[in-house]
Structures are given as C-alpha cells and as structure tokens.
Amino acid sequence: MQLIVDGKSHEVDVEEDMPLLWVLRDELGIKGVKYGCGVAACGACTVHIDGVAVRSCQTPIADVDGPVTTIEGLGQPEALHAVQEAWVEHQVAQCGYCQSGQIMQAASLLSEIKMPSDAEIDEAMSGNLCRCGTYPRIRAAVKTAAAKMQEA
C-alpha cells in the first residue's frame, strides 16, 4: 500500500484494518504522533489527512485517501509553523504529551477559520485533552498563531 507521509512516499505492507497510528509509529518510526486512549477521545494521536485533522488511532490505513501530515511535517526546526511558534511563545506545554495533537488540531482549525472566536477555538479544541490544564494558554496561542498567519 502506498502512503505519503510528510511529503515522502512510503510503501507499507500491513493489514488494511491496522490503525494509521500504528503504521506511523511502528512501521515508519514516526514518534511525534502519540498513543493516548486508543478510542479517539483524547486527541493525542491527531494528524492531518489531506489537511483535515483526524484521530489516527481509529483511522484504518485502508481509509487513508490523501497525504498524511504529522507534527514532524508541519514545520521544521529552522522554519516552525505559526502554531508551533505561538506554542513556544506562550509556553503552552507542561508535560508535553498531548501537544503534538493539540498543535495539529489548532493548525487544522486555522486552515478553516482564519480568525476564530474564543467559542470556535474552544469547540474545535474540545476533543483534545490536556491533563496539565493549559487550556487558557492553548487558546492564547491559537489567537497568536492566527494573527501571525494573517501577517504572513
């Protein structure tokens, strides 16, 4: 099966019902996407398929019908995505476990809504859980990222 991840083409030989999460982590060695709950309730495993945020733990590889972007492909150390820059600026991460999923969800939101309201941010991010409770900083970072993206 052919799979494009972070702009690179990969040939994977796995069962069609294998979750994308395990293909990314176990078959391709991409560790930024995290296993959290396994039932798509926490958002730690969020990636983009064709630009849309999805929970990779519940997405069978057979259902992947476009390019996959993980946190590793969102930005590069020398050229961070605006959301990643804002996360650093607001010091969002505490333990950091949920952050790749949070960032991927926020980037997807900002690709759809350029300047989201607090309510739109809260709704879009509500499926991404943070045990450290950094929700106010997450909201602030999303607003900062939106402004940065408008300036660019």
Phi and psi in degrees as GROMACS dihedral restraints (atoms count N, CA, C in turn):
[ dihedral_restraints ]
;  ai    aj    ak    al  type     phi  dphi    fc
    3     4     5     6     1   -88.6    20    10
    4     5     6     7     1   135.4    20    10
    6     7     8     9     1  -141.8    20    10
    7     8     9    10     1   131.3    20    10
    9    10    11    12     1  -104.6    20    10
   10    11    12    13     1   119.9    20    10
   12    13    14    15     1  -127.6    20    10
   13    14    15    16     1   124.3    20    10
   15    16    17    18     1    51.1    20    10
   16    17    18    19     1    39.9    20    10
   18    19    20    21     1    82.5    20    10
   19    20    21    22     1    -0.2    20    10
   21    22    23    24     1  -113.2    20    10
   22    23    24    25     1   139.5    20    10
   24    25    26    27     1   -85.6    20    10
   25    26    27    28     1   135.8    20    10
   27    28    29    30     1  -132.2    20    10
   28    29    30    31     1   142.1    20    10
   30    31    32    33     1  -103.8    20    10
   31    32    33    34     1   120.6    20    10
   33    34    35    36     1  -121.0    20    10
   34    35    36    37     1   139.7    20    10
   36    37    38    39     1  -115.6    20    10
   37    38    39    40     1    87.3    20    10
   39    40    41    42     1  -136.2    20    10
   40    41    42    43     1   165.5    20    10
   42    43    44    45     1   -65.1    20    10
   43    44    45    46     1   144.0    20    10
   45    46    47    48     1   -63.5    20    10
   46    47    48    49     1   -23.4    20    10
   48    49    50    51     1   -92.3    20    10
   49    50    51    52     1     2.1    20    10
   51    52    53    54     1   -65.2    20    10
   52    53    54    55     1   130.8    20    10
   54    55    56    57     1   -62.9    20    10
   55    56    57    58     1   143.5    20    10
   57    58    59    60     1   -53.4    20    10
   58    59    60    61     1   -38.0    20    10
   60    61    62    63     1   -51.6    20    10
   61    62    63    64     1   -47.5    20    10
   63    64    65    66     1   -74.1    20    10
   64    65    66    67     1   -29.9    20    10
   66    67    68    69     1   -64.6    20    10
   67    68    69    70     1   -46.2    20    10
   69    70    71    72     1   -62.8    20    10
   70    71    72    73     1   -50.0    20    10
   72    73    74    75     1   -75.9    20    10
   73    74    75    76     1   -51.0    20    10
   75    76    77    78     1   -86.5    20    10
   76    77    78    79     1   -37.3    20    10
   78    79    80    81     1   -88.9    20    10
   79    80    81    82     1   -37.8    20    10
   81    82    83    84     1  -105.5    20    10
   82    83    84    85     1    -8.7    20    10
   84    85    86    87     1    71.8    20    10
   85    86    87    88     1    24.0    20    10
   87    88    89    90     1   -91.1    20    10
   88    89    90    91     1   108.4    20    10
   90    91    92    93     1   -99.6    20    10
   91    92    93    94     1    -5.9    20    10
   93    94    95    96     1   -67.3    20    10
   94    95    96    97     1   -30.6    20    10
   96    97    98    99     1   -78.2    20    10
   97    98    99   100     1   129.5    20    10
   99   100   101   102     1  -109.1    20    10
  100   101   102   103     1   150.4    20    10
  102   103   104   105     1   -89.4    20    10
  103   104   105   106     1   125.0    20    10
  105   106   107   108     1  -114.8    20    10
  106   107   108   109     1   -70.1    20    10
  108   109   110   111     1  -116.1    20    10
  109   110   111   112     1   -27.1    20    10
  111   112   113   114     1    82.8    20    10
  112   113   114   115     1    -0.2    20    10
  114   115   116   117     1  -126.1    20    10
  115   116   117   118     1    19.6    20    10
  117   118   119   120     1    63.1    20    10
  118   119   120   121     1    27.9    20    10
  120   121   122   123     1  -101.8    20    10
  121   122   123   124     1   -16.3    20    10
  123   124   125   126     1  -110.0    20    10
  124   125   126   127     1   -24.9    20    10
  126   127   128   129     1    86.0    20    10
  127   128   129   130     1    -0.9    20    10
  129   130   131   132     1   -62.1    20    10
  130   131   132   133     1   -24.8    20    10
  132   133   134   135     1   -95.5    20    10
  133   134   135   136     1    12.9    20    10
  135   136   137   138     1   -63.9    20    10
  136   137   138   139     1   130.1    20    10
  138   139   140   141     1  -134.6    20    10
  139   140   141   142     1   175.2    20    10
  141   142   143   144     1  -106.9    20    10
  142   143   144   145     1   136.6    20    10
  144   145   146   147     1  -116.9    20    10
  145   146   147   148     1   116.4    20    10
  147   148   149   150     1    53.1    20    10
  148   149   150   151     1    39.0    20    10
  150   151   152   153     1    86.4    20    10
  151   152   153   154     1    -3.6    20    10
  153   154   155   156     1  -106.3    20    10
  154   155   156   157     1   132.8    20    10
  156   157   158   159     1   -68.3    20    10
  157   158   159   160     1   129.5    20    10
  159   160   161   162     1  -137.7    20    10
  160   161   162   163     1   158.1    20    10
  162   163   164   165     1   -90.5    20    10
  163   164   165   166     1   111.5    20    10
  165   166   167   168     1   -71.4    20    10
  166   167   168   169     1   -19.8    20    10
  168   169   170   171     1   -70.5    20    10
  169   170   171   172     1   -21.4    20    10
  171   172   173   174     1  -117.6    20    10
  172   173   174   175     1    13.8    20    10
  174   175   176   177     1  -106.5    20    10
  175   176   177   178     1   105.6    20    10
  177   178   179   180     1   -61.5    20    10
  178   179   180   181     1   143.3    20    10
  180   181   182   183     1   -56.5    20    10
  181   182   183   184     1   -31.5    20    10
  183   184   185   186     1   -65.1    20    10
  184   185   186   187     1   -21.4    20    10
  186   187   188   189     1   -90.2    20    10
  187   188   189   190     1    -1.2    20    10
  189   190   191   192     1   -79.9    20    10
  190   191   192   193     1   112.3    20    10
  192   193   194   195     1  -120.9    20    10
  193   194   195   196     1    26.8    20    10
  195   196   197   198     1  -166.9    20    10
  196   197   198   199     1   178.8    20    10
  198   199   200   201     1   -66.1    20    10
  199   200   201   202     1   142.9    20    10
  201   202   203   204     1  -102.8    20    10
  202   203   204   205     1   134.4    20    10
  204   205   206   207     1  -119.9    20    10
  205   206   207   208     1   128.7    20    10
  207   208   209   210     1  -107.1    20    10
  208   209   210   211     1   177.6    20    10
  210   211   212   213     1   -58.3    20    10
  211   212   213   214     1   -31.8    20    10
  213   214   215   216     1   -66.8    20    10
  214   215   216   217     1   -25.9    20    10
  216   217   218   219     1   -99.7    20    10
  217   218   219   220     1    -5.5    20    10
  219   220   221   222     1   -70.8    20    10
  220   221   222   223     1   -43.3    20    10
  222   223   224   225     1  -149.3    20    10
  223   224   225   226     1   172.8    20    10
  225   226   227   228     1  -119.8    20    10
  226   227   228   229     1   156.9    20    10
  228   229   230   231     1   -53.0    20    10
  229   230   231   232     1   -35.4    20    10
  231   232   233   234     1   -87.1    20    10
  232   233   234   235     1    -9.7    20    10
  234   235   236   237     1  -149.3    20    10
  235   236   237   238     1    76.9    20    10
  237   238   239   240     1   -66.5    20    10
  238   239   240   241     1   150.9    20    10
  240   241   242   243     1   -67.5    20    10
  241   242   243   244     1   153.4    20    10
  243   244   245   246     1   -56.0    20    10
  244   245   246   247     1   -35.6    20    10
  246   247   248   249     1   -67.1    20    10
  247   248   249   250     1   -42.4    20    10
  249   250   251   252     1   -63.0    20    10
  250   251   252   253     1   -42.5    20    10
  252   253   254   255     1   -58.9    20    10
  253   254   255   256     1   -44.7    20    10
  255   256   257   258     1   -66.1    20    10
  256   257   258   259     1   -36.5    20    10
  258   259   260   261     1   -60.7    20    10
  259   260   261   262     1   -42.4    20    10
  261   262   263   264     1   -67.6    20    10
  262   263   264   265     1   -46.3    20    10
  264   265   266   267     1   -57.4    20    10
  265   266   267   268     1   -40.1    20    10
  267   268   269   270     1   -93.1    20    10
  268   269   270   271     1     2.9    20    10
  270   271   272   273     1    47.1    20    10
  271   272   273   274     1    53.7    20    10
  273   274   275   276     1   -66.2    20    10
  274   275   276   277     1   -46.2    20    10
  276   277   278   279     1   -69.4    20    10
  277   278   279   280     1   136.6    20    10
  279   280   281   282     1  -110.9    20    10
  280   281   282   283     1   -82.9    20    10
  282   283   284   285     1   -73.9    20    10
  283   284   285   286     1   -30.7    20    10
  285   286   287   288     1    88.7    20    10
  286   287   288   289     1    -9.1    20    10
  288   289   290   291     1   -60.4    20    10
  289   290   291   292     1   -42.1    20    10
  291   292   293   294     1   -84.5    20    10
  292   293   294   295     1    -9.0    20    10
  294   295   296   297     1   -64.8    20    10
  295   296   297   298     1   -35.2    20    10
  297   298   299   300     1   -63.3    20    10
  298   299   300   301     1   -41.4    20    10
  300   301   302   303     1   -66.9    20    10
  301   302   303   304     1   -40.2    20    10
  303   304   305   306     1   -61.0    20    10
  304   305   306   307     1   -47.0    20    10
  306   307   308   309     1   -63.5    20    10
  307   308   309   310     1   -43.1    20    10
  309   310   311   312     1   -64.9    20    10
  310   311   312   313     1   -39.4    20    10
  312   313   314   315     1   -65.4    20    10
  313   314   315   316     1   -43.5    20    10
  315   316   317   318     1   -63.6    20    10
  316   317   318   319     1   -41.9    20    10
  318   319   320   321     1   -62.8    20    10
  319   320   321   322     1   -39.1    20    10
  321   322   323   324     1   -65.0    20    10
  322   323   324   325     1   -44.0    20    10
  324   325   326   327     1   -55.9    20    10
  325   326   327   328     1   -48.6    20    10
  327   328   329   330     1   -71.0    20    10
  328   329   330   331     1   -17.9    20    10
  330   331   332   333     1   -76.9    20    10
  331   332   333   334     1   -21.4    20    10
  333   334   335   336     1   -98.5    20    10
  334   335   336   337     1   -40.9    20    10
  336   337   338   339     1  -124.6    20    10
  337   338   339   340     1   113.0    20    10
  339   340   341   342     1   -67.3    20    10
  340   341   342   343     1   -39.7    20    10
  342   343   344   345     1  -133.4    20    10
  343   344   345   346     1    77.7    20    10
  345   346   347   348     1   -70.2    20    10
  346   347   348   349     1   148.4    20    10
  348   349   350   351     1   -77.4    20    10
  349   350   351   352     1   169.7    20    10
  351   352   353   354     1   -56.7    20    10
  352   353   354   355     1   -43.4    20    10
  354   355   356   357     1   -63.8    20    10
  355   356   357   358     1   -40.7    20    10
  357   358   359   360     1   -67.1    20    10
  358   359   360   361     1   -38.4    20    10
  360   361   362   363     1   -64.5    20    10
  361   362   363   364     1   -49.3    20    10
  363   364   365   366     1   -58.9    20    10
  364   365   366   367     1   -42.2    20    10
  366   367   368   369     1   -65.8    20    10
  367   368   369   370     1   -47.5    20    10
  369   370   371   372     1   -65.0    20    10
  370   371   372   373     1   -35.4    20    10
  372   373   374   375     1   -92.0    20    10
  373   374   375   376     1    -3.9    20    10
  375   376   377   378     1   -63.5    20    10
  376   377   378   379     1   -23.4    20    10
  378   379   380   381     1   -87.0    20    10
  379   380   381   382     1     1.7    20    10
  381   382   383   384     1  -110.6    20    10
  382   383   384   385     1   111.5    20    10
  384   385   386   387     1   -92.1    20    10
  385   386   387   388     1   143.7    20    10
  387   388   389   390     1  -127.7    20    10
  388   389   390   391     1   110.8    20    10
  390   391   392   393     1   -66.8    20    10
  391   392   393   394     1   -22.3    20    10
  393   394   395   396     1   -82.7    20    10
  394   395   396   397     1   -13.2    20    10
  396   397   398   399     1    74.5    20    10
  397   398   399   400     1    37.7    20    10
  399   400   401   402     1   -87.3    20    10
  400   401   402   403     1    25.7    20    10
  402   403   404   405     1   -55.9    20    10
  403   404   405   406     1   -42.4    20    10
  405   406   407   408     1   -61.9    20    10
  406   407   408   409     1   -38.1    20    10
  408   409   410   411     1   -71.2    20    10
  409   410   411   412     1   -34.3    20    10
  411   412   413   414     1   -61.6    20    10
  412   413   414   415     1   -49.1    20    10
  414   415   416   417     1   -59.8    20    10
  415   416   417   418     1   -44.6    20    10
  417   418   419   420     1   -61.9    20    10
  418   419   420   421     1   -40.8    20    10
  420   421   422   423     1   -66.3    20    10
  421   422   423   424     1   -38.1    20    10
  423   424   425   426     1   -63.0    20    10
  424   425   426   427     1   -42.6    20    10
  426   427   428   429     1   -64.2    20    10
  427   428   429   430     1   -41.9    20    10
  429   430   431   432     1   -63.8    20    10
  430   431   432   433     1   -43.1    20    10
  432   433   434   435     1   -63.0    20    10
  433   434   435   436     1   -41.3    20    10
  435   436   437   438     1   -59.4    20    10
  436   437   438   439     1   -44.5    20    10
  438   439   440   441     1   -64.0    20    10
  439   440   441   442     1   -43.0    20    10
  441   442   443   444     1   -60.7    20    10
  442   443   444   445     1   -40.9    20    10
  444   445   446   447     1   -69.0    20    10
  445   446   447   448     1   -31.4    20    10
  447   448   449   450     1   -71.0    20    10
  448   449   450   451     1   -34.2    20    10
  450   451   452   453     1   -69.6    20    10
  451   452   453   454     1   -32.2    20    10
